[in-house]
Amino acid sequence: MPYVPARPHAPRSLVVNAVVHTNFHLTPEPDQSEWSDTSHDWTSTGVINPLSIQPGMVDVPWPRVSVVIPAKNEARNLPYVFALIPRTVHEVILVDGHSVDDTVAVARELWPDVRIVEQNRTGKGNALACGFAAATGDIIAMVDADGSADPGEIPAFVRALLKGADFAKGTRAGQGGGSDDLSRVRRAGNRALSALFNACYNTRYSDLCYGYNVFWRRHLPVLGLDSTTPRPDDGHPMLWGDGFEIETLIHIRVAKSGLKVTEVPSFERSRIHGLSNLNTFSDGMRVLRTILNERRRTRLSDVAAAVSEPACLVMQSAGLD
């Protein structure tokens, strides 16, 4: 039985030894009495209201949760991640990004029922799109494979959805949130990008660039992610949305659709093993381009709709429809 040491300074009130066996996952039971009371709800108008969460306020069946984990060469980190996944989740989907280590074999050893999905292009965005398409649960939880996000926080996100939210977004800001991995440069960039995003889309995000999100699967069409187009033959392996801009693209489409979003405090840990694939400056520029490009597309579509509406009225009045 492999032993996985508990991470130092774990942010959880309940400390357990993270022991993982092929038929046993020692994790806290996600009962409905352990919830964060620090989440905030904001509607499509961008107004934040305190969301008071009290035990027993919602008496509904526990929904089926699909945990989607994009992974590329994360064999050494998966034992830490899988040890903290609530054992009552509906399914765990590992999307393999053409790993050359034992990522897939380790995942199968740790969680025998894990579903392995091979992404059809490259990049985190494409991996998530493929995982979302394969999910069968009521709720989808996005969890990174590097150990930075705590899957044990999933119940708090689910509670936000059960309280009426369509989309629960993690935030490292405010009470209950935090990060061991956010440098001053990244923090400043995140604040600037969050401010620009809020100005463009009339939202009140406190932490745009954090990728821990949980949402109802029924809203997948709103996201408009491509999981079927094969890898292009023009030398460009990624399509729009295939890279680290994926979270920003998701948030833009959620905001434009008017879905109800709740922010849930979350604590980010540093990557355990290996080097991050994230590049502060190049990926920050991708996020910036995503915000501006999607804003421009929105304006163009609004203009097209405004131009076509009078034409439709003329055709109707002339009996040409």
C-alpha positions in Angstrom: 0.0 0.0 0.0 1.7 3.2 -1.1 1.8 6.0 1.5 1.2 9.6 0.6 2.4 12.1 3.2 -0.1 14.8 4.1 0.8 18.2 2.7 2.3 20.6 5.3 0.0 23.3 6.6 -3.1 21.8 5.1 -5.9 24.4 5.0 -8.5 21.9 6.1 -10.1 21.7 9.6 -10.1 17.9 9.5 -6.6 16.5 9.1 -6.3 12.9 7.8 -3.5 10.7 6.7 -3.7 10.6 2.9 -3.4 6.9 2.4 -4.4 5.6 -1.0 -5.1 2.0 -2.0 -6.6 0.7 -5.1 -9.8 -0.1 -3.3 -9.8 2.5 -0.5 -9.7 6.3 -0.5 -9.3 7.8 2.9 -11.0 11.2 2.6 -13.5 13.2 4.7 -17.1 12.3 4.0 -18.7 15.3 2.2 -21.7 15.6 4.4 -24.0 18.6 4.2 -23.0 20.0 7.6 -19.5 21.2 6.5 -19.8 24.3 4.4 -18.0 27.5 3.9 -20.0 30.6 5.1 -17.8 33.1 3.2 -19.0 32.7 -0.3 -20.5 35.6 -2.2 -23.2 35.6 -4.8 -23.5 38.0 -7.6 -26.1 38.1 -10.4 -25.6 39.0 -14.0 -25.9 42.7 -13.0 -22.7 42.4 -11.1 -24.0 43.2 -7.6 -22.4 41.1 -4.9 -24.6 40.1 -1.9 -23.5 38.1 1.1 -24.6 34.5 0.9 -25.3 33.1 4.3 -24.8 29.3 4.3 -26.1 27.5 7.3 -26.2 23.7 7.9 -29.5 22.1 7.0 -30.8 25.0 5.0 -31.1 22.9 1.9 -32.5 19.3 2.1 -32.0 17.9 -1.4 -30.3 14.7 -2.6 -26.6 15.0 -3.2 -26.0 15.5 -6.9 -23.7 13.4 -9.0 -20.3 15.1 -9.4 -17.9 14.5 -12.3 -14.4 15.5 -11.4 -12.4 16.4 -14.5 -8.7 16.5 -14.2 -6.5 17.5 -17.1 -3.0 16.0 -16.7 0.2 15.8 -18.6 3.2 14.1 -17.0 1.7 14.4 -13.5 2.4 10.9 -12.2 4.2 12.1 -9.1 1.4 14.6 -8.2 -1.6 12.4 -8.7 -1.4 10.5 -5.4 -1.8 13.8 -3.5 -4.7 14.9 -5.6 -6.6 11.6 -5.7 -6.2 11.2 -1.9 -8.3 14.3 -1.3 -11.1 13.5 -3.8 -14.4 12.9 -1.8 -15.1 9.2 -2.3 -18.8 9.9 -2.9 -18.2 11.6 -6.3 -20.0 10.1 -9.3 -16.9 9.7 -11.4 -13.3 10.8 -11.9 -12.3 11.7 -15.5 -8.6 12.1 -16.1 -7.8 13.7 -19.5 -4.4 12.7 -20.6 -2.4 15.2 -22.6 -0.2 12.7 -24.3 1.9 12.0 -21.2 5.2 10.2 -21.5 5.4 9.2 -17.9 3.1 6.8 -15.9 0.3 9.3 -15.4 -2.4 7.0 -16.8 -1.1 3.9 -14.9 -0.8 5.8 -11.6 -4.4 7.1 -12.0 -5.7 3.6 -12.6 -3.9 2.3 -9.6 -5.2 5.0 -7.3 -8.8 5.0 -8.6 -9.7 1.8 -10.4 -12.9 3.2 -11.8 -11.2 6.3 -13.2 -12.2 7.2 -16.8 -9.3 8.0 -19.1 -9.9 10.4 -21.9 -7.2 11.2 -24.5 -7.4 14.8 -25.7 -7.6 15.2 -29.4 -5.5 18.4 -29.7 -3.1 20.1 -27.3 -3.4 22.5 -24.4 -5.4 22.7 -21.1 -8.4 24.2 -22.8 -8.8 21.3 -25.2 -8.2 18.9 -22.4 -11.0 20.4 -20.3 -13.4 20.5 -23.4 -12.8 16.7 -23.9 -13.3 16.0 -20.3 -16.5 18.0 -20.1 -17.9 16.2 -23.2 -17.2 12.9 -21.5 -18.8 13.8 -18.2 -22.1 12.2 -17.2 -22.7 13.7 -13.8 -25.1 16.5 -12.8 -22.2 18.8 -11.8 -18.7 19.2 -13.3 -15.7 20.1 -11.1 -12.5 21.3 -12.7 -9.5 20.2 -10.7 -5.8 20.7 -11.6 -3.5 17.7 -11.4 -0.5 19.5 -9.9 -1.8 19.5 -6.4 -2.4 23.2 -6.2 -6.2 22.8 -5.8 -7.8 20.9 -3.0 -10.5 18.5 -4.2 -11.7 18.4 -0.6 -13.2 21.8 -1.2 -15.6 20.4 -3.8 -18.5 20.1 -1.3 -18.4 23.9 -0.6 -18.7 24.6 -4.4 -21.5 22.1 -4.7 -23.3 23.8 -1.8 -23.2 27.1 -3.7 -24.9 25.4 -6.6 -27.5 23.9 -4.4 -28.2 27.3 -3.0 -29.2 28.5 -6.5 -26.0 29.4 -8.4 -25.4 28.2 -12.0 -21.7 28.4 -11.7 -19.4 28.4 -8.6 -16.1 30.1 -9.2 -13.1 29.7 -6.8 -11.4 32.8 -5.5 -8.2 33.2 -3.6 -9.2 36.6 -2.4 -11.0 37.4 0.9 -11.7 35.5 4.0 -11.1 31.8 3.6 -9.1 32.1 0.4 -5.4 32.4 -0.2 -2.4 31.2 -2.1 1.1 29.8 -1.5 1.9 30.2 -5.2 0.9 33.8 -6.2 3.9 36.0 -6.7 3.7 39.8 -6.6 3.9 40.0 -10.3 1.2 37.5 -10.9 -1.0 39.1 -8.2 -0.7 42.5 -9.8 -1.4 41.1 -13.2 -4.4 39.2 -11.9 -5.8 42.3 -10.3 -5.4 44.3 -13.5 -6.9 41.6 -15.7 -9.8 41.2 -13.2 -10.5 44.9 -13.2 -10.5 45.0 -17.1 -12.7 42.0 -17.3 -15.2 43.5 -14.8 -15.3 46.8 -16.7 -15.9 45.0 -20.0 -18.5 42.5 -18.9 -20.2 44.2 -16.0 -19.2 41.6 -13.4 -17.5 41.7 -10.0 -14.9 38.9 -10.1 -12.3 39.2 -7.4 -10.0 36.6 -8.9 -10.3 36.1 -12.7 -7.3 33.9 -13.3 -8.0 31.2 -10.7 -9.1 28.0 -12.5 -11.0 26.1 -9.8 -14.6 26.1 -11.0 -17.6 23.9 -10.5 -20.9 24.2 -12.5 -24.0 22.4 -13.5 -23.4 20.2 -16.6 -26.6 21.4 -18.2 -24.9 24.7 -18.9 -22.2 23.2 -21.1 -23.9 24.5 -24.3 -23.3 28.1 -23.0 -19.6 27.5 -22.9 -19.4 26.6 -26.6 -16.2 24.5 -26.3 -15.0 22.4 -29.3 -14.1 18.9 -28.3 -14.5 17.2 -31.7 -12.4 19.2 -34.3 -9.1 17.3 -35.0 -5.7 18.9 -34.7 -5.2 21.3 -37.5 -2.7 20.5 -40.3 -1.5 24.1 -40.8 1.2 23.9 -38.2 -0.8 25.4 -35.4 -1.7 22.6 -32.9 -4.2 24.7 -30.9 -7.5 26.3 -31.7 -9.0 29.4 -30.0 -9.6 28.4 -26.4 -7.3 25.4 -26.4 -4.7 27.1 -24.1 -4.6 28.7 -20.7 -7.0 31.3 -21.8 -9.8 28.7 -21.4 -10.9 29.9 -17.9 -11.2 33.5 -19.1 -13.1 32.3 -22.2 -15.5 30.3 -19.9 -16.1 33.3 -17.6 -16.8 35.6 -20.5 -19.4 33.3 -22.0 -21.0 32.7 -18.6 -21.2 36.4 -18.0 -22.7 37.1 -21.5 -25.3 34.4 -20.9 -26.5 35.9 -17.7 -25.9 32.8 -15.6 -25.9 33.3 -11.8 -22.4 33.0 -10.4 -21.2 32.5 -6.8 -17.6 33.0 -5.7 -16.3 30.4 -3.3 -13.1 31.0 -1.2 -10.4 28.5 -2.0 -6.8 28.1 -1.0 -4.2 27.5 -3.7 -1.0 25.5 -2.8 2.2 25.5 -4.7 2.8 22.7 -7.3 4.3 19.7 -5.5 6.5 18.1 -8.1 7.7 19.3 -11.5 7.6 22.6 -13.3 4.5 24.6 -14.2 3.5 24.9 -17.8 2.2 28.3 -17.1 4.2 31.3 -18.3 3.3 34.5 -16.4 3.8 36.9 -19.3 2.8 35.0 -22.4 -0.2 33.4 -20.8 -1.1 36.8 -19.2 -1.1 38.3 -22.8 -3.3 35.4 -23.9 -5.8 36.3 -21.2 -5.7 40.0 -22.2 -6.2 39.1 -25.9 -9.1 36.9 -24.9 -10.9 39.6 -23.0 -10.4 42.2 -25.8 -11.2 39.8 -28.7 -14.3 38.4 -27.2 -15.4 42.0 -26.3 -14.9 43.0 -30.0 -16.8 39.9 -31.2 -19.7 40.8 -28.9 -19.9 44.4 -30.3 -19.7 43.1 -33.9 -22.6 40.6 -33.2 -24.6 43.4 -31.6 -24.1 45.6 -34.6 -25.1 42.7 -37.0 -28.2 42.1 -35.0 -29.1 45.8 -35.0 -28.7 46.0 -38.8 -30.6 42.8 -39.5 -33.6 43.6 -37.3 -34.9 46.6 -39.5 -34.4 44.5 -42.6 -36.5 41.7 -41.1 -39.2 44.2 -40.2 -39.3 45.5 -43.8 -39.6 42.0 -45.2 -42.4 41.2 -42.8 -44.3 44.4 -43.7 -43.9 43.6 -47.4 -45.0 40.0 -46.9 -41.7 38.6 -48.0 -41.0 36.4 -45.0 
